[in-house]
Amino acid sequence: MAGWTLLDTLVQNEVVQRSEEGCDVEGYAERVEAAGTDQEKLMAIYNELMALPIRSDYPYEEPSELNEIRLLRPEGPRQISDTLDEAQWQDKFYGAWLGRSAGCALGKPLEAWHYMGGTGGNPGWRNVQLWFEGADAWPIRGYTPLESRAEKEHGLSLASASLKSTREHIRFMETDDDIRYTVLGLIMLEERGIDFDSYDIGKLWHSRLTYRQVCTAETQAYLNFTQATSHQKAERPDNWEERKDWVRTYLNPYREWIGAQIRADGFAYGAAGNPELAADLAWRDASFSHVKNGIYGEMFCAAMIAAAFVESDPERIVRIGLSEIPRNCRLAHDIELAVSIAREATDQLQLVDRIWEAFKHYHPVHTNNNAALVAASIIFAKGDFELAIATSVLGGWDTDCNGATVGSIMGASLGAERLPTKWTQPLNDTLYAEVSGFHPISISECAKRTYEVFNKIRG
């Protein structure tokens, strides 16, 4: 059973997904088109696609299980020593939450196709620039303006559901899945510590999220988890590890998209200074709904976030992230290219243009292109919070997700005291998560509770 998307669209996307995974899909796109909306024909094609072998000349090594992933990692610090006192740690956690909120809020109004996929012959980043230029707000030095001449001159518009995050209206961090999953990570660590697995993630989602609050890979995993466990008398199926692969893959061509990557932060905060543990917790979360590079995206970001609490060098942070994923996966190669682009870029527009051209073959909400933009933005900004979040949002694709991840890393590295007040004050220390007990809640309270969880885990 398909979720929000019709079966023909799911199978069309599956052709792309299997091709990216290294399968020979010649002729399948045409067969899907010829099948129209005939569900029996579409399912027959889908089953064939899922049975395709990986090509013998496929150059990447991309397992989905943790023990196999760890065998393919480069060398890394795994855990980083620190000399922070209690006040410094608390400032770092508050900075991470504030930074994530600010970056997310900057990108939310731009989470529309004009900026994600590009329109009018323009790449998405150029449309972002046009919007800010049309509002006399270029370069990006504050939240997204509500109005712009670009609406009339270029046919651009903002995401109508996110206008509370515009420059004129922002008073808090409005509800968003990027923030919601950070809250869920905190809840999981408060309730279970590090004693949880992917089955517990499914139970948490079913107890805390409604079906309308999930999308793409999360939609399919949420639905598949229902079917996989609804007839189970026991709390946990004895064969969960066998069922897990079906839950995360069945009718889920989004299993390498960005959905897991945006869920890293809550777990990474609990493992601050310990990138290996952060990547471990991220793997448990991601493996509920994703495979391969979809999993690596969350592990990569979690390790970077955990490292940022005790590491200030941007390139070192990215290297630590890479040390927790397979050295010869597509994501690792893409990040290496992004690092090279960031090193060579002489200005912000050159950077985002080169990143866009290098990775536009991916879907706008795929893991790899967005992770590449995140890594490039961090390195290019050289510790400048505003430049980092502005670059990540200017780059287009999944604007709010990238702004949030970059803001989280920069906030953890700098701490709340060093974040520009023009970005933090408009939030009024308040977020709405559409999760019971967190709607609303003060951002500082979330930071305080995260610090308490971190201390328990560290202890």
C-alpha positions in Angstrom: 0.0 0.0 0.0 1.3 3.4 -1.0 1.3 6.4 1.4 0.6 9.9 0.2 2.0 9.3 -3.3 0.3 7.2 -6.0 1.8 3.9 -6.9 2.9 5.0 -10.4 5.0 7.8 -9.0 6.5 5.5 -6.4 7.6 3.0 -9.1 8.9 5.8 -11.3 11.1 7.0 -8.4 12.1 3.4 -7.7 13.6 3.2 -11.2 15.8 6.2 -10.4 16.7 4.7 -6.9 17.7 1.3 -8.3 19.9 3.0 -10.9 21.6 5.1 -8.3 22.2 1.9 -6.2 24.0 0.4 -9.1 21.4 -1.7 -11.0 20.9 -1.9 -14.7 17.4 -0.4 -15.2 17.4 0.0 -19.0 13.9 0.0 -20.4 12.2 0.1 -17.0 11.1 3.8 -17.2 9.4 3.1 -20.5 7.6 0.1 -19.0 6.4 2.1 -16.0 5.0 4.8 -18.3 3.3 2.2 -20.5 1.7 0.6 -17.4 -0.1 3.9 -16.6 -2.1 3.4 -13.4 -2.6 -0.3 -13.7 -1.7 -1.5 -10.2 -1.1 -5.1 -11.1 1.4 -4.2 -13.9 3.1 -1.6 -11.7 3.6 -4.0 -8.9 5.0 -6.6 -11.2 7.5 -4.1 -12.5 8.3 -3.0 -8.9 9.0 -6.6 -7.8 11.4 -7.0 -10.8 13.2 -3.8 -9.9 13.6 -4.8 -6.3 15.1 -8.2 -7.4 17.7 -6.6 -9.7 21.4 -7.4 -8.8 24.0 -4.7 -8.3 26.2 -4.4 -11.4 29.6 -6.2 -11.1 31.4 -3.0 -12.1 29.7 -0.8 -9.5 32.6 1.0 -7.8 31.1 1.7 -4.4 30.9 -0.3 -1.1 27.7 0.6 0.6 26.4 -1.7 3.4 23.5 -0.7 5.7 24.4 -2.6 8.9 26.6 -0.9 11.5 29.2 -3.6 11.9 29.9 -3.6 8.2 29.9 0.2 8.0 32.5 0.4 10.7 34.8 -2.0 8.9 34.9 0.4 6.0 35.5 3.6 7.9 38.7 5.8 7.7 40.6 6.5 10.8 38.9 8.9 13.2 39.2 10.2 16.7 35.9 8.4 17.7 35.9 10.4 21.0 37.3 13.8 21.6 38.6 15.0 25.0 37.4 18.3 26.3 38.2 20.9 29.1 34.7 22.6 29.2 33.2 23.4 32.5 29.4 23.2 33.2 28.6 26.8 32.2 30.5 26.3 28.9 28.7 23.0 28.1 25.3 24.7 28.8 26.2 27.6 26.5 27.1 25.1 23.8 23.8 23.2 24.0 21.8 26.4 24.0 23.8 27.6 21.0 23.1 24.3 19.2 19.4 24.7 19.7 19.3 28.4 18.8 21.5 27.9 15.8 19.4 25.1 14.5 16.2 27.1 15.0 17.7 30.2 13.3 19.0 28.3 10.3 15.7 26.4 9.9 13.6 29.6 10.2 15.7 31.4 7.5 15.2 28.5 5.1 11.5 27.7 5.8 9.8 30.4 3.6 12.1 29.3 0.7 11.1 25.6 0.9 9.2 26.0 -2.4 10.0 24.5 -5.9 11.3 27.8 -7.2 14.3 27.5 -4.8 14.5 23.8 -4.4 14.4 22.7 -8.0 14.8 25.9 -9.9 12.4 27.5 -12.4 12.4 29.9 -15.3 15.7 28.6 -16.5 17.4 29.5 -13.2 18.9 27.2 -10.7 17.3 27.3 -7.3 20.2 29.4 -5.8 19.7 32.1 -8.4 16.0 32.4 -7.5 16.9 32.7 -3.8 19.2 35.6 -4.8 16.5 37.2 -6.9 14.1 37.1 -4.0 16.5 38.9 -1.6 17.6 41.3 -4.3 14.0 42.2 -5.1 13.4 43.0 -1.4 16.6 45.2 -1.2 17.9 42.6 1.3 20.9 41.2 -0.7 23.3 39.8 0.5 21.5 37.7 3.0 21.9 39.4 6.4 18.6 38.6 8.1 15.5 36.5 7.8 13.6 36.0 4.5 11.6 39.1 3.5 7.9 38.7 3.1 7.6 40.6 -0.1 9.9 41.1 -3.1 9.7 42.6 -6.6 10.8 39.1 -7.7 7.2 38.0 -7.3 6.1 40.3 -10.1 9.3 40.4 -12.2 10.2 36.7 -12.1 7.0 34.9 -10.9 8.6 33.8 -7.6 6.8 33.2 -4.4 7.4 31.9 -0.8 6.1 28.8 0.8 2.6 30.0 2.0 2.6 27.7 5.0 5.8 29.2 6.4 5.2 32.9 6.4 5.5 33.1 10.2 9.2 32.7 9.7 9.6 35.7 7.5 11.5 38.8 8.5 8.3 40.8 9.2 6.5 38.1 11.2 9.0 35.9 13.0 8.4 35.8 16.8 9.3 32.2 17.6 10.5 29.0 15.9 7.4 27.8 14.2 6.6 24.1 14.0 8.8 22.2 11.5 9.8 18.6 11.0 13.5 19.6 11.4 12.7 20.8 14.9 10.2 18.1 15.6 12.7 15.3 15.1 15.2 17.0 17.3 12.6 17.0 20.0 11.9 13.3 19.4 15.6 12.6 19.7 15.6 14.3 23.1 12.5 12.4 24.2 14.1 9.0 23.2 17.3 9.8 25.2 15.3 11.0 28.2 13.1 7.9 28.2 15.5 5.2 27.1 19.0 6.6 27.4 21.1 4.8 24.7 19.1 1.5 25.2 17.0 1.7 22.1 17.0 0.4 18.5 15.1 1.0 15.3 12.0 -0.8 16.6 11.8 1.7 19.5 12.0 4.5 16.9 8.9 3.1 15.2 7.1 2.9 18.5 8.1 6.5 19.4 6.8 7.8 16.0 3.5 6.0 16.4 3.1 7.4 19.9 4.1 11.0 19.2 3.6 11.7 15.5 0.4 11.7 13.4 0.5 10.4 9.9 0.3 13.9 8.4 3.5 14.9 10.2 5.7 12.5 8.2 6.6 12.5 4.5 8.5 10.6 1.8 10.7 7.9 3.4 9.1 8.5 6.9 5.6 8.1 5.4 6.4 4.7 3.9 8.3 3.5 7.0 5.5 4.7 9.3 2.9 2.9 7.2 5.0 -0.3 6.8 5.7 -0.4 10.5 2.0 -0.4 11.2 1.5 -3.4 8.8 4.5 -5.2 10.1 3.5 -5.0 13.8 -0.3 -4.7 13.9 -1.0 -8.4 14.3 1.8 -9.0 16.8 0.7 -10.1 20.3 4.0 -9.5 21.9 5.4 -6.0 22.3 8.4 -6.7 20.0 8.4 -9.2 17.1 10.9 -11.9 17.6 12.0 -11.5 14.0 12.2 -7.7 14.0 15.6 -7.6 12.3 14.1 -9.5 9.4 11.0 -7.3 9.3 13.1 -4.1 9.6 14.4 -4.4 6.0 10.9 -4.7 4.7 9.7 -1.7 6.8 12.5 0.6 5.4 12.4 -0.5 1.8 8.9 -1.7 0.7 7.5 0.9 -1.7 10.0 3.3 -0.3 12.1 4.8 -3.2 13.0 7.7 -0.8 15.2 5.5 1.3 18.3 7.6 0.4 16.6 11.0 0.6 17.3 13.6 3.3 14.7 12.4 5.8 17.1 10.6 8.1 19.8 13.3 7.9 17.5 15.9 9.5 16.9 13.6 12.4 20.5 13.5 13.6 20.6 16.4 16.1 18.8 15.2 19.1 21.0 12.1 19.2 24.2 14.0 18.5 23.6 16.4 21.3 23.3 13.5 23.7 26.7 12.3 22.5 28.5 15.6 22.4 32.2 15.2 22.0 31.8 11.5 21.1 31.3 11.3 17.3 31.4 7.5 17.2 28.5 7.2 19.7 26.6 10.0 17.9 27.0 8.0 14.6 25.9 4.8 16.4 22.7 6.4 17.7 22.1 8.0 14.3 22.4 4.6 12.7 19.8 3.1 15.0 17.4 6.0 14.1 18.2 6.1 10.3 18.0 2.3 9.8 14.3 2.4 10.6 13.5 4.2 7.4 16.6 4.4 5.2 19.5 2.4 3.7 23.0 3.0 2.5 23.6 6.8 1.8 20.4 7.7 3.5 21.8 6.2 6.7 25.3 7.6 6.1 23.8 11.1 5.8 22.5 11.0 9.4 25.7 9.4 10.7 27.9 12.0 8.9 25.9 14.9 10.3 25.6 13.4 13.8 29.3 12.9 14.0 29.9 16.5 12.8 27.5 17.9 15.3 29.0 15.9 18.2 32.5 17.0 17.2 31.5 20.7 16.9 30.9 20.9 20.6 34.6 20.5 21.3 36.2 21.2 17.9 36.3 24.7 16.2 38.1 24.0 12.9 35.4 23.6 10.2 37.4 21.3 8.0 38.3 19.1 10.9 34.6 18.9 11.8 33.8 17.7 8.3 36.7 15.2 8.4 35.4 13.7 11.7 32.0 13.3 10.0 33.6 11.4 7.1 35.4 9.2 9.6 32.2 7.5 10.6 30.9 6.5 7.2 32.4 4.1 4.5 35.3 5.7 2.8 34.2 4.4 -0.6 30.5 5.2 -0.6 28.8 7.8 -2.9 28.3 10.2 0.0 32.0 10.2 0.9 33.1 10.9 -2.6 30.5 13.7 -3.0 31.6 15.3 0.3 35.3 15.2 -0.9 34.3 17.0 -4.0 32.3 19.6 -2.0 35.3 20.2 0.2 37.5 20.8 -2.8 34.9 23.3 -4.2 34.7 25.1 -0.8 38.5 25.4 -0.6 38.7 26.9 -4.1 35.7 29.2 -4.1 36.6 32.9 -4.0 33.0 34.1 -3.3 29.7 32.9 -2.1 27.9 32.9 -5.5 30.8 30.9 -7.1 30.5 28.4 -4.3 26.8 27.7 -4.6 26.9 27.7 -8.4 29.6 25.1 -8.5 27.9 23.0 -5.8 24.6 23.1 -7.7 26.2 22.1 -11.0 28.2 19.3 -9.4 25.2 17.7 -7.7 22.0 18.8 -9.5 21.6 15.2 -10.9 20.2 14.3 -7.5 16.6 15.0 -6.5 16.4 18.3 -4.5 15.7 16.4 -1.3 18.3 13.6 -1.7 20.8 13.1 1.0 24.0 13.5 -1.0 23.6 16.9 -2.7 22.2 18.5 0.5 25.0 17.0 2.7 27.5 18.3 0.2 26.1 21.8 0.4 26.1 21.6 4.2 29.8 20.6 4.3 30.8 23.2 1.7 29.0 26.0 3.6 30.7 25.1 6.9 34.2 25.1 5.4 33.6 28.2 3.2 32.2 30.3 6.2 35.4 29.8 8.3 33.5 30.1 11.6 31.2 32.9 10.6 27.7 31.9 11.8 25.8 34.2 9.5 27.8 33.4 6.4 27.4 29.7 7.1 23.6 29.6 7.4 23.2 32.2 4.6 25.3 30.1 2.2 23.5 26.9 3.0 20.1 28.4 2.4 21.2 30.4 -0.7 22.3 27.1 -2.2 18.7 26.0 -2.7 17.4 22.4 -2.6 16.2 21.6 0.9 16.6 25.1 2.3 15.3 24.7 5.8 16.9 21.4 6.4 20.4 22.6 5.3 20.0 25.9 7.3 19.0 23.9 10.4 21.9 21.4 10.1 24.5 24.1 9.5 23.0 26.3 12.2 23.2 23.4 14.7 26.9 22.7 13.9 27.8 26.4 14.1 25.8 26.9 17.3 27.4 24.0 19.0 30.9 25.2 18.0 30.4 28.8 18.9 28.0 28.6 21.8 24.9 30.8 22.4 26.9 33.8 23.7 28.8 34.2 20.4 25.7 33.9 18.1 24.6 37.2 16.5 21.6 38.6 18.4 19.9 39.7 15.2 19.4 36.0 14.5 18.6 34.8 18.0 16.5 37.6 19.5 13.6 37.3 17.0 13.0 33.7 18.2 12.1 35.0 21.7 13.5 31.7 23.2 10.4 29.9 22.0 9.6 27.0 19.7 6.5 25.1 18.7 7.1 21.5 17.8 3.5 20.0 17.5 4.6 17.4 20.0 2.9 17.1 23.3 4.8 19.0 26.0 6.8 20.9 23.4 4.2 23.2 21.9 5.3 25.7 23.0 8.4 25.3 25.0 11.4 27.6 25.6 14.4 26.8 23.6 16.5 27.2 26.7 14.5 24.5 28.4 15.2 22.1 25.6 18.9 23.0 25.9 18.8 22.4 29.7 17.1 19.0 29.3 19.6 18.0 26.6 22.5 18.9 28.9 21.0 16.7 31.6 20.6 13.8 29.2 24.2 14.3 28.0 25.5 14.2 31.5 23.6 10.9 32.2 25.0 9.3 29.0 28.5 10.6 29.7 28.4 9.4 33.3 
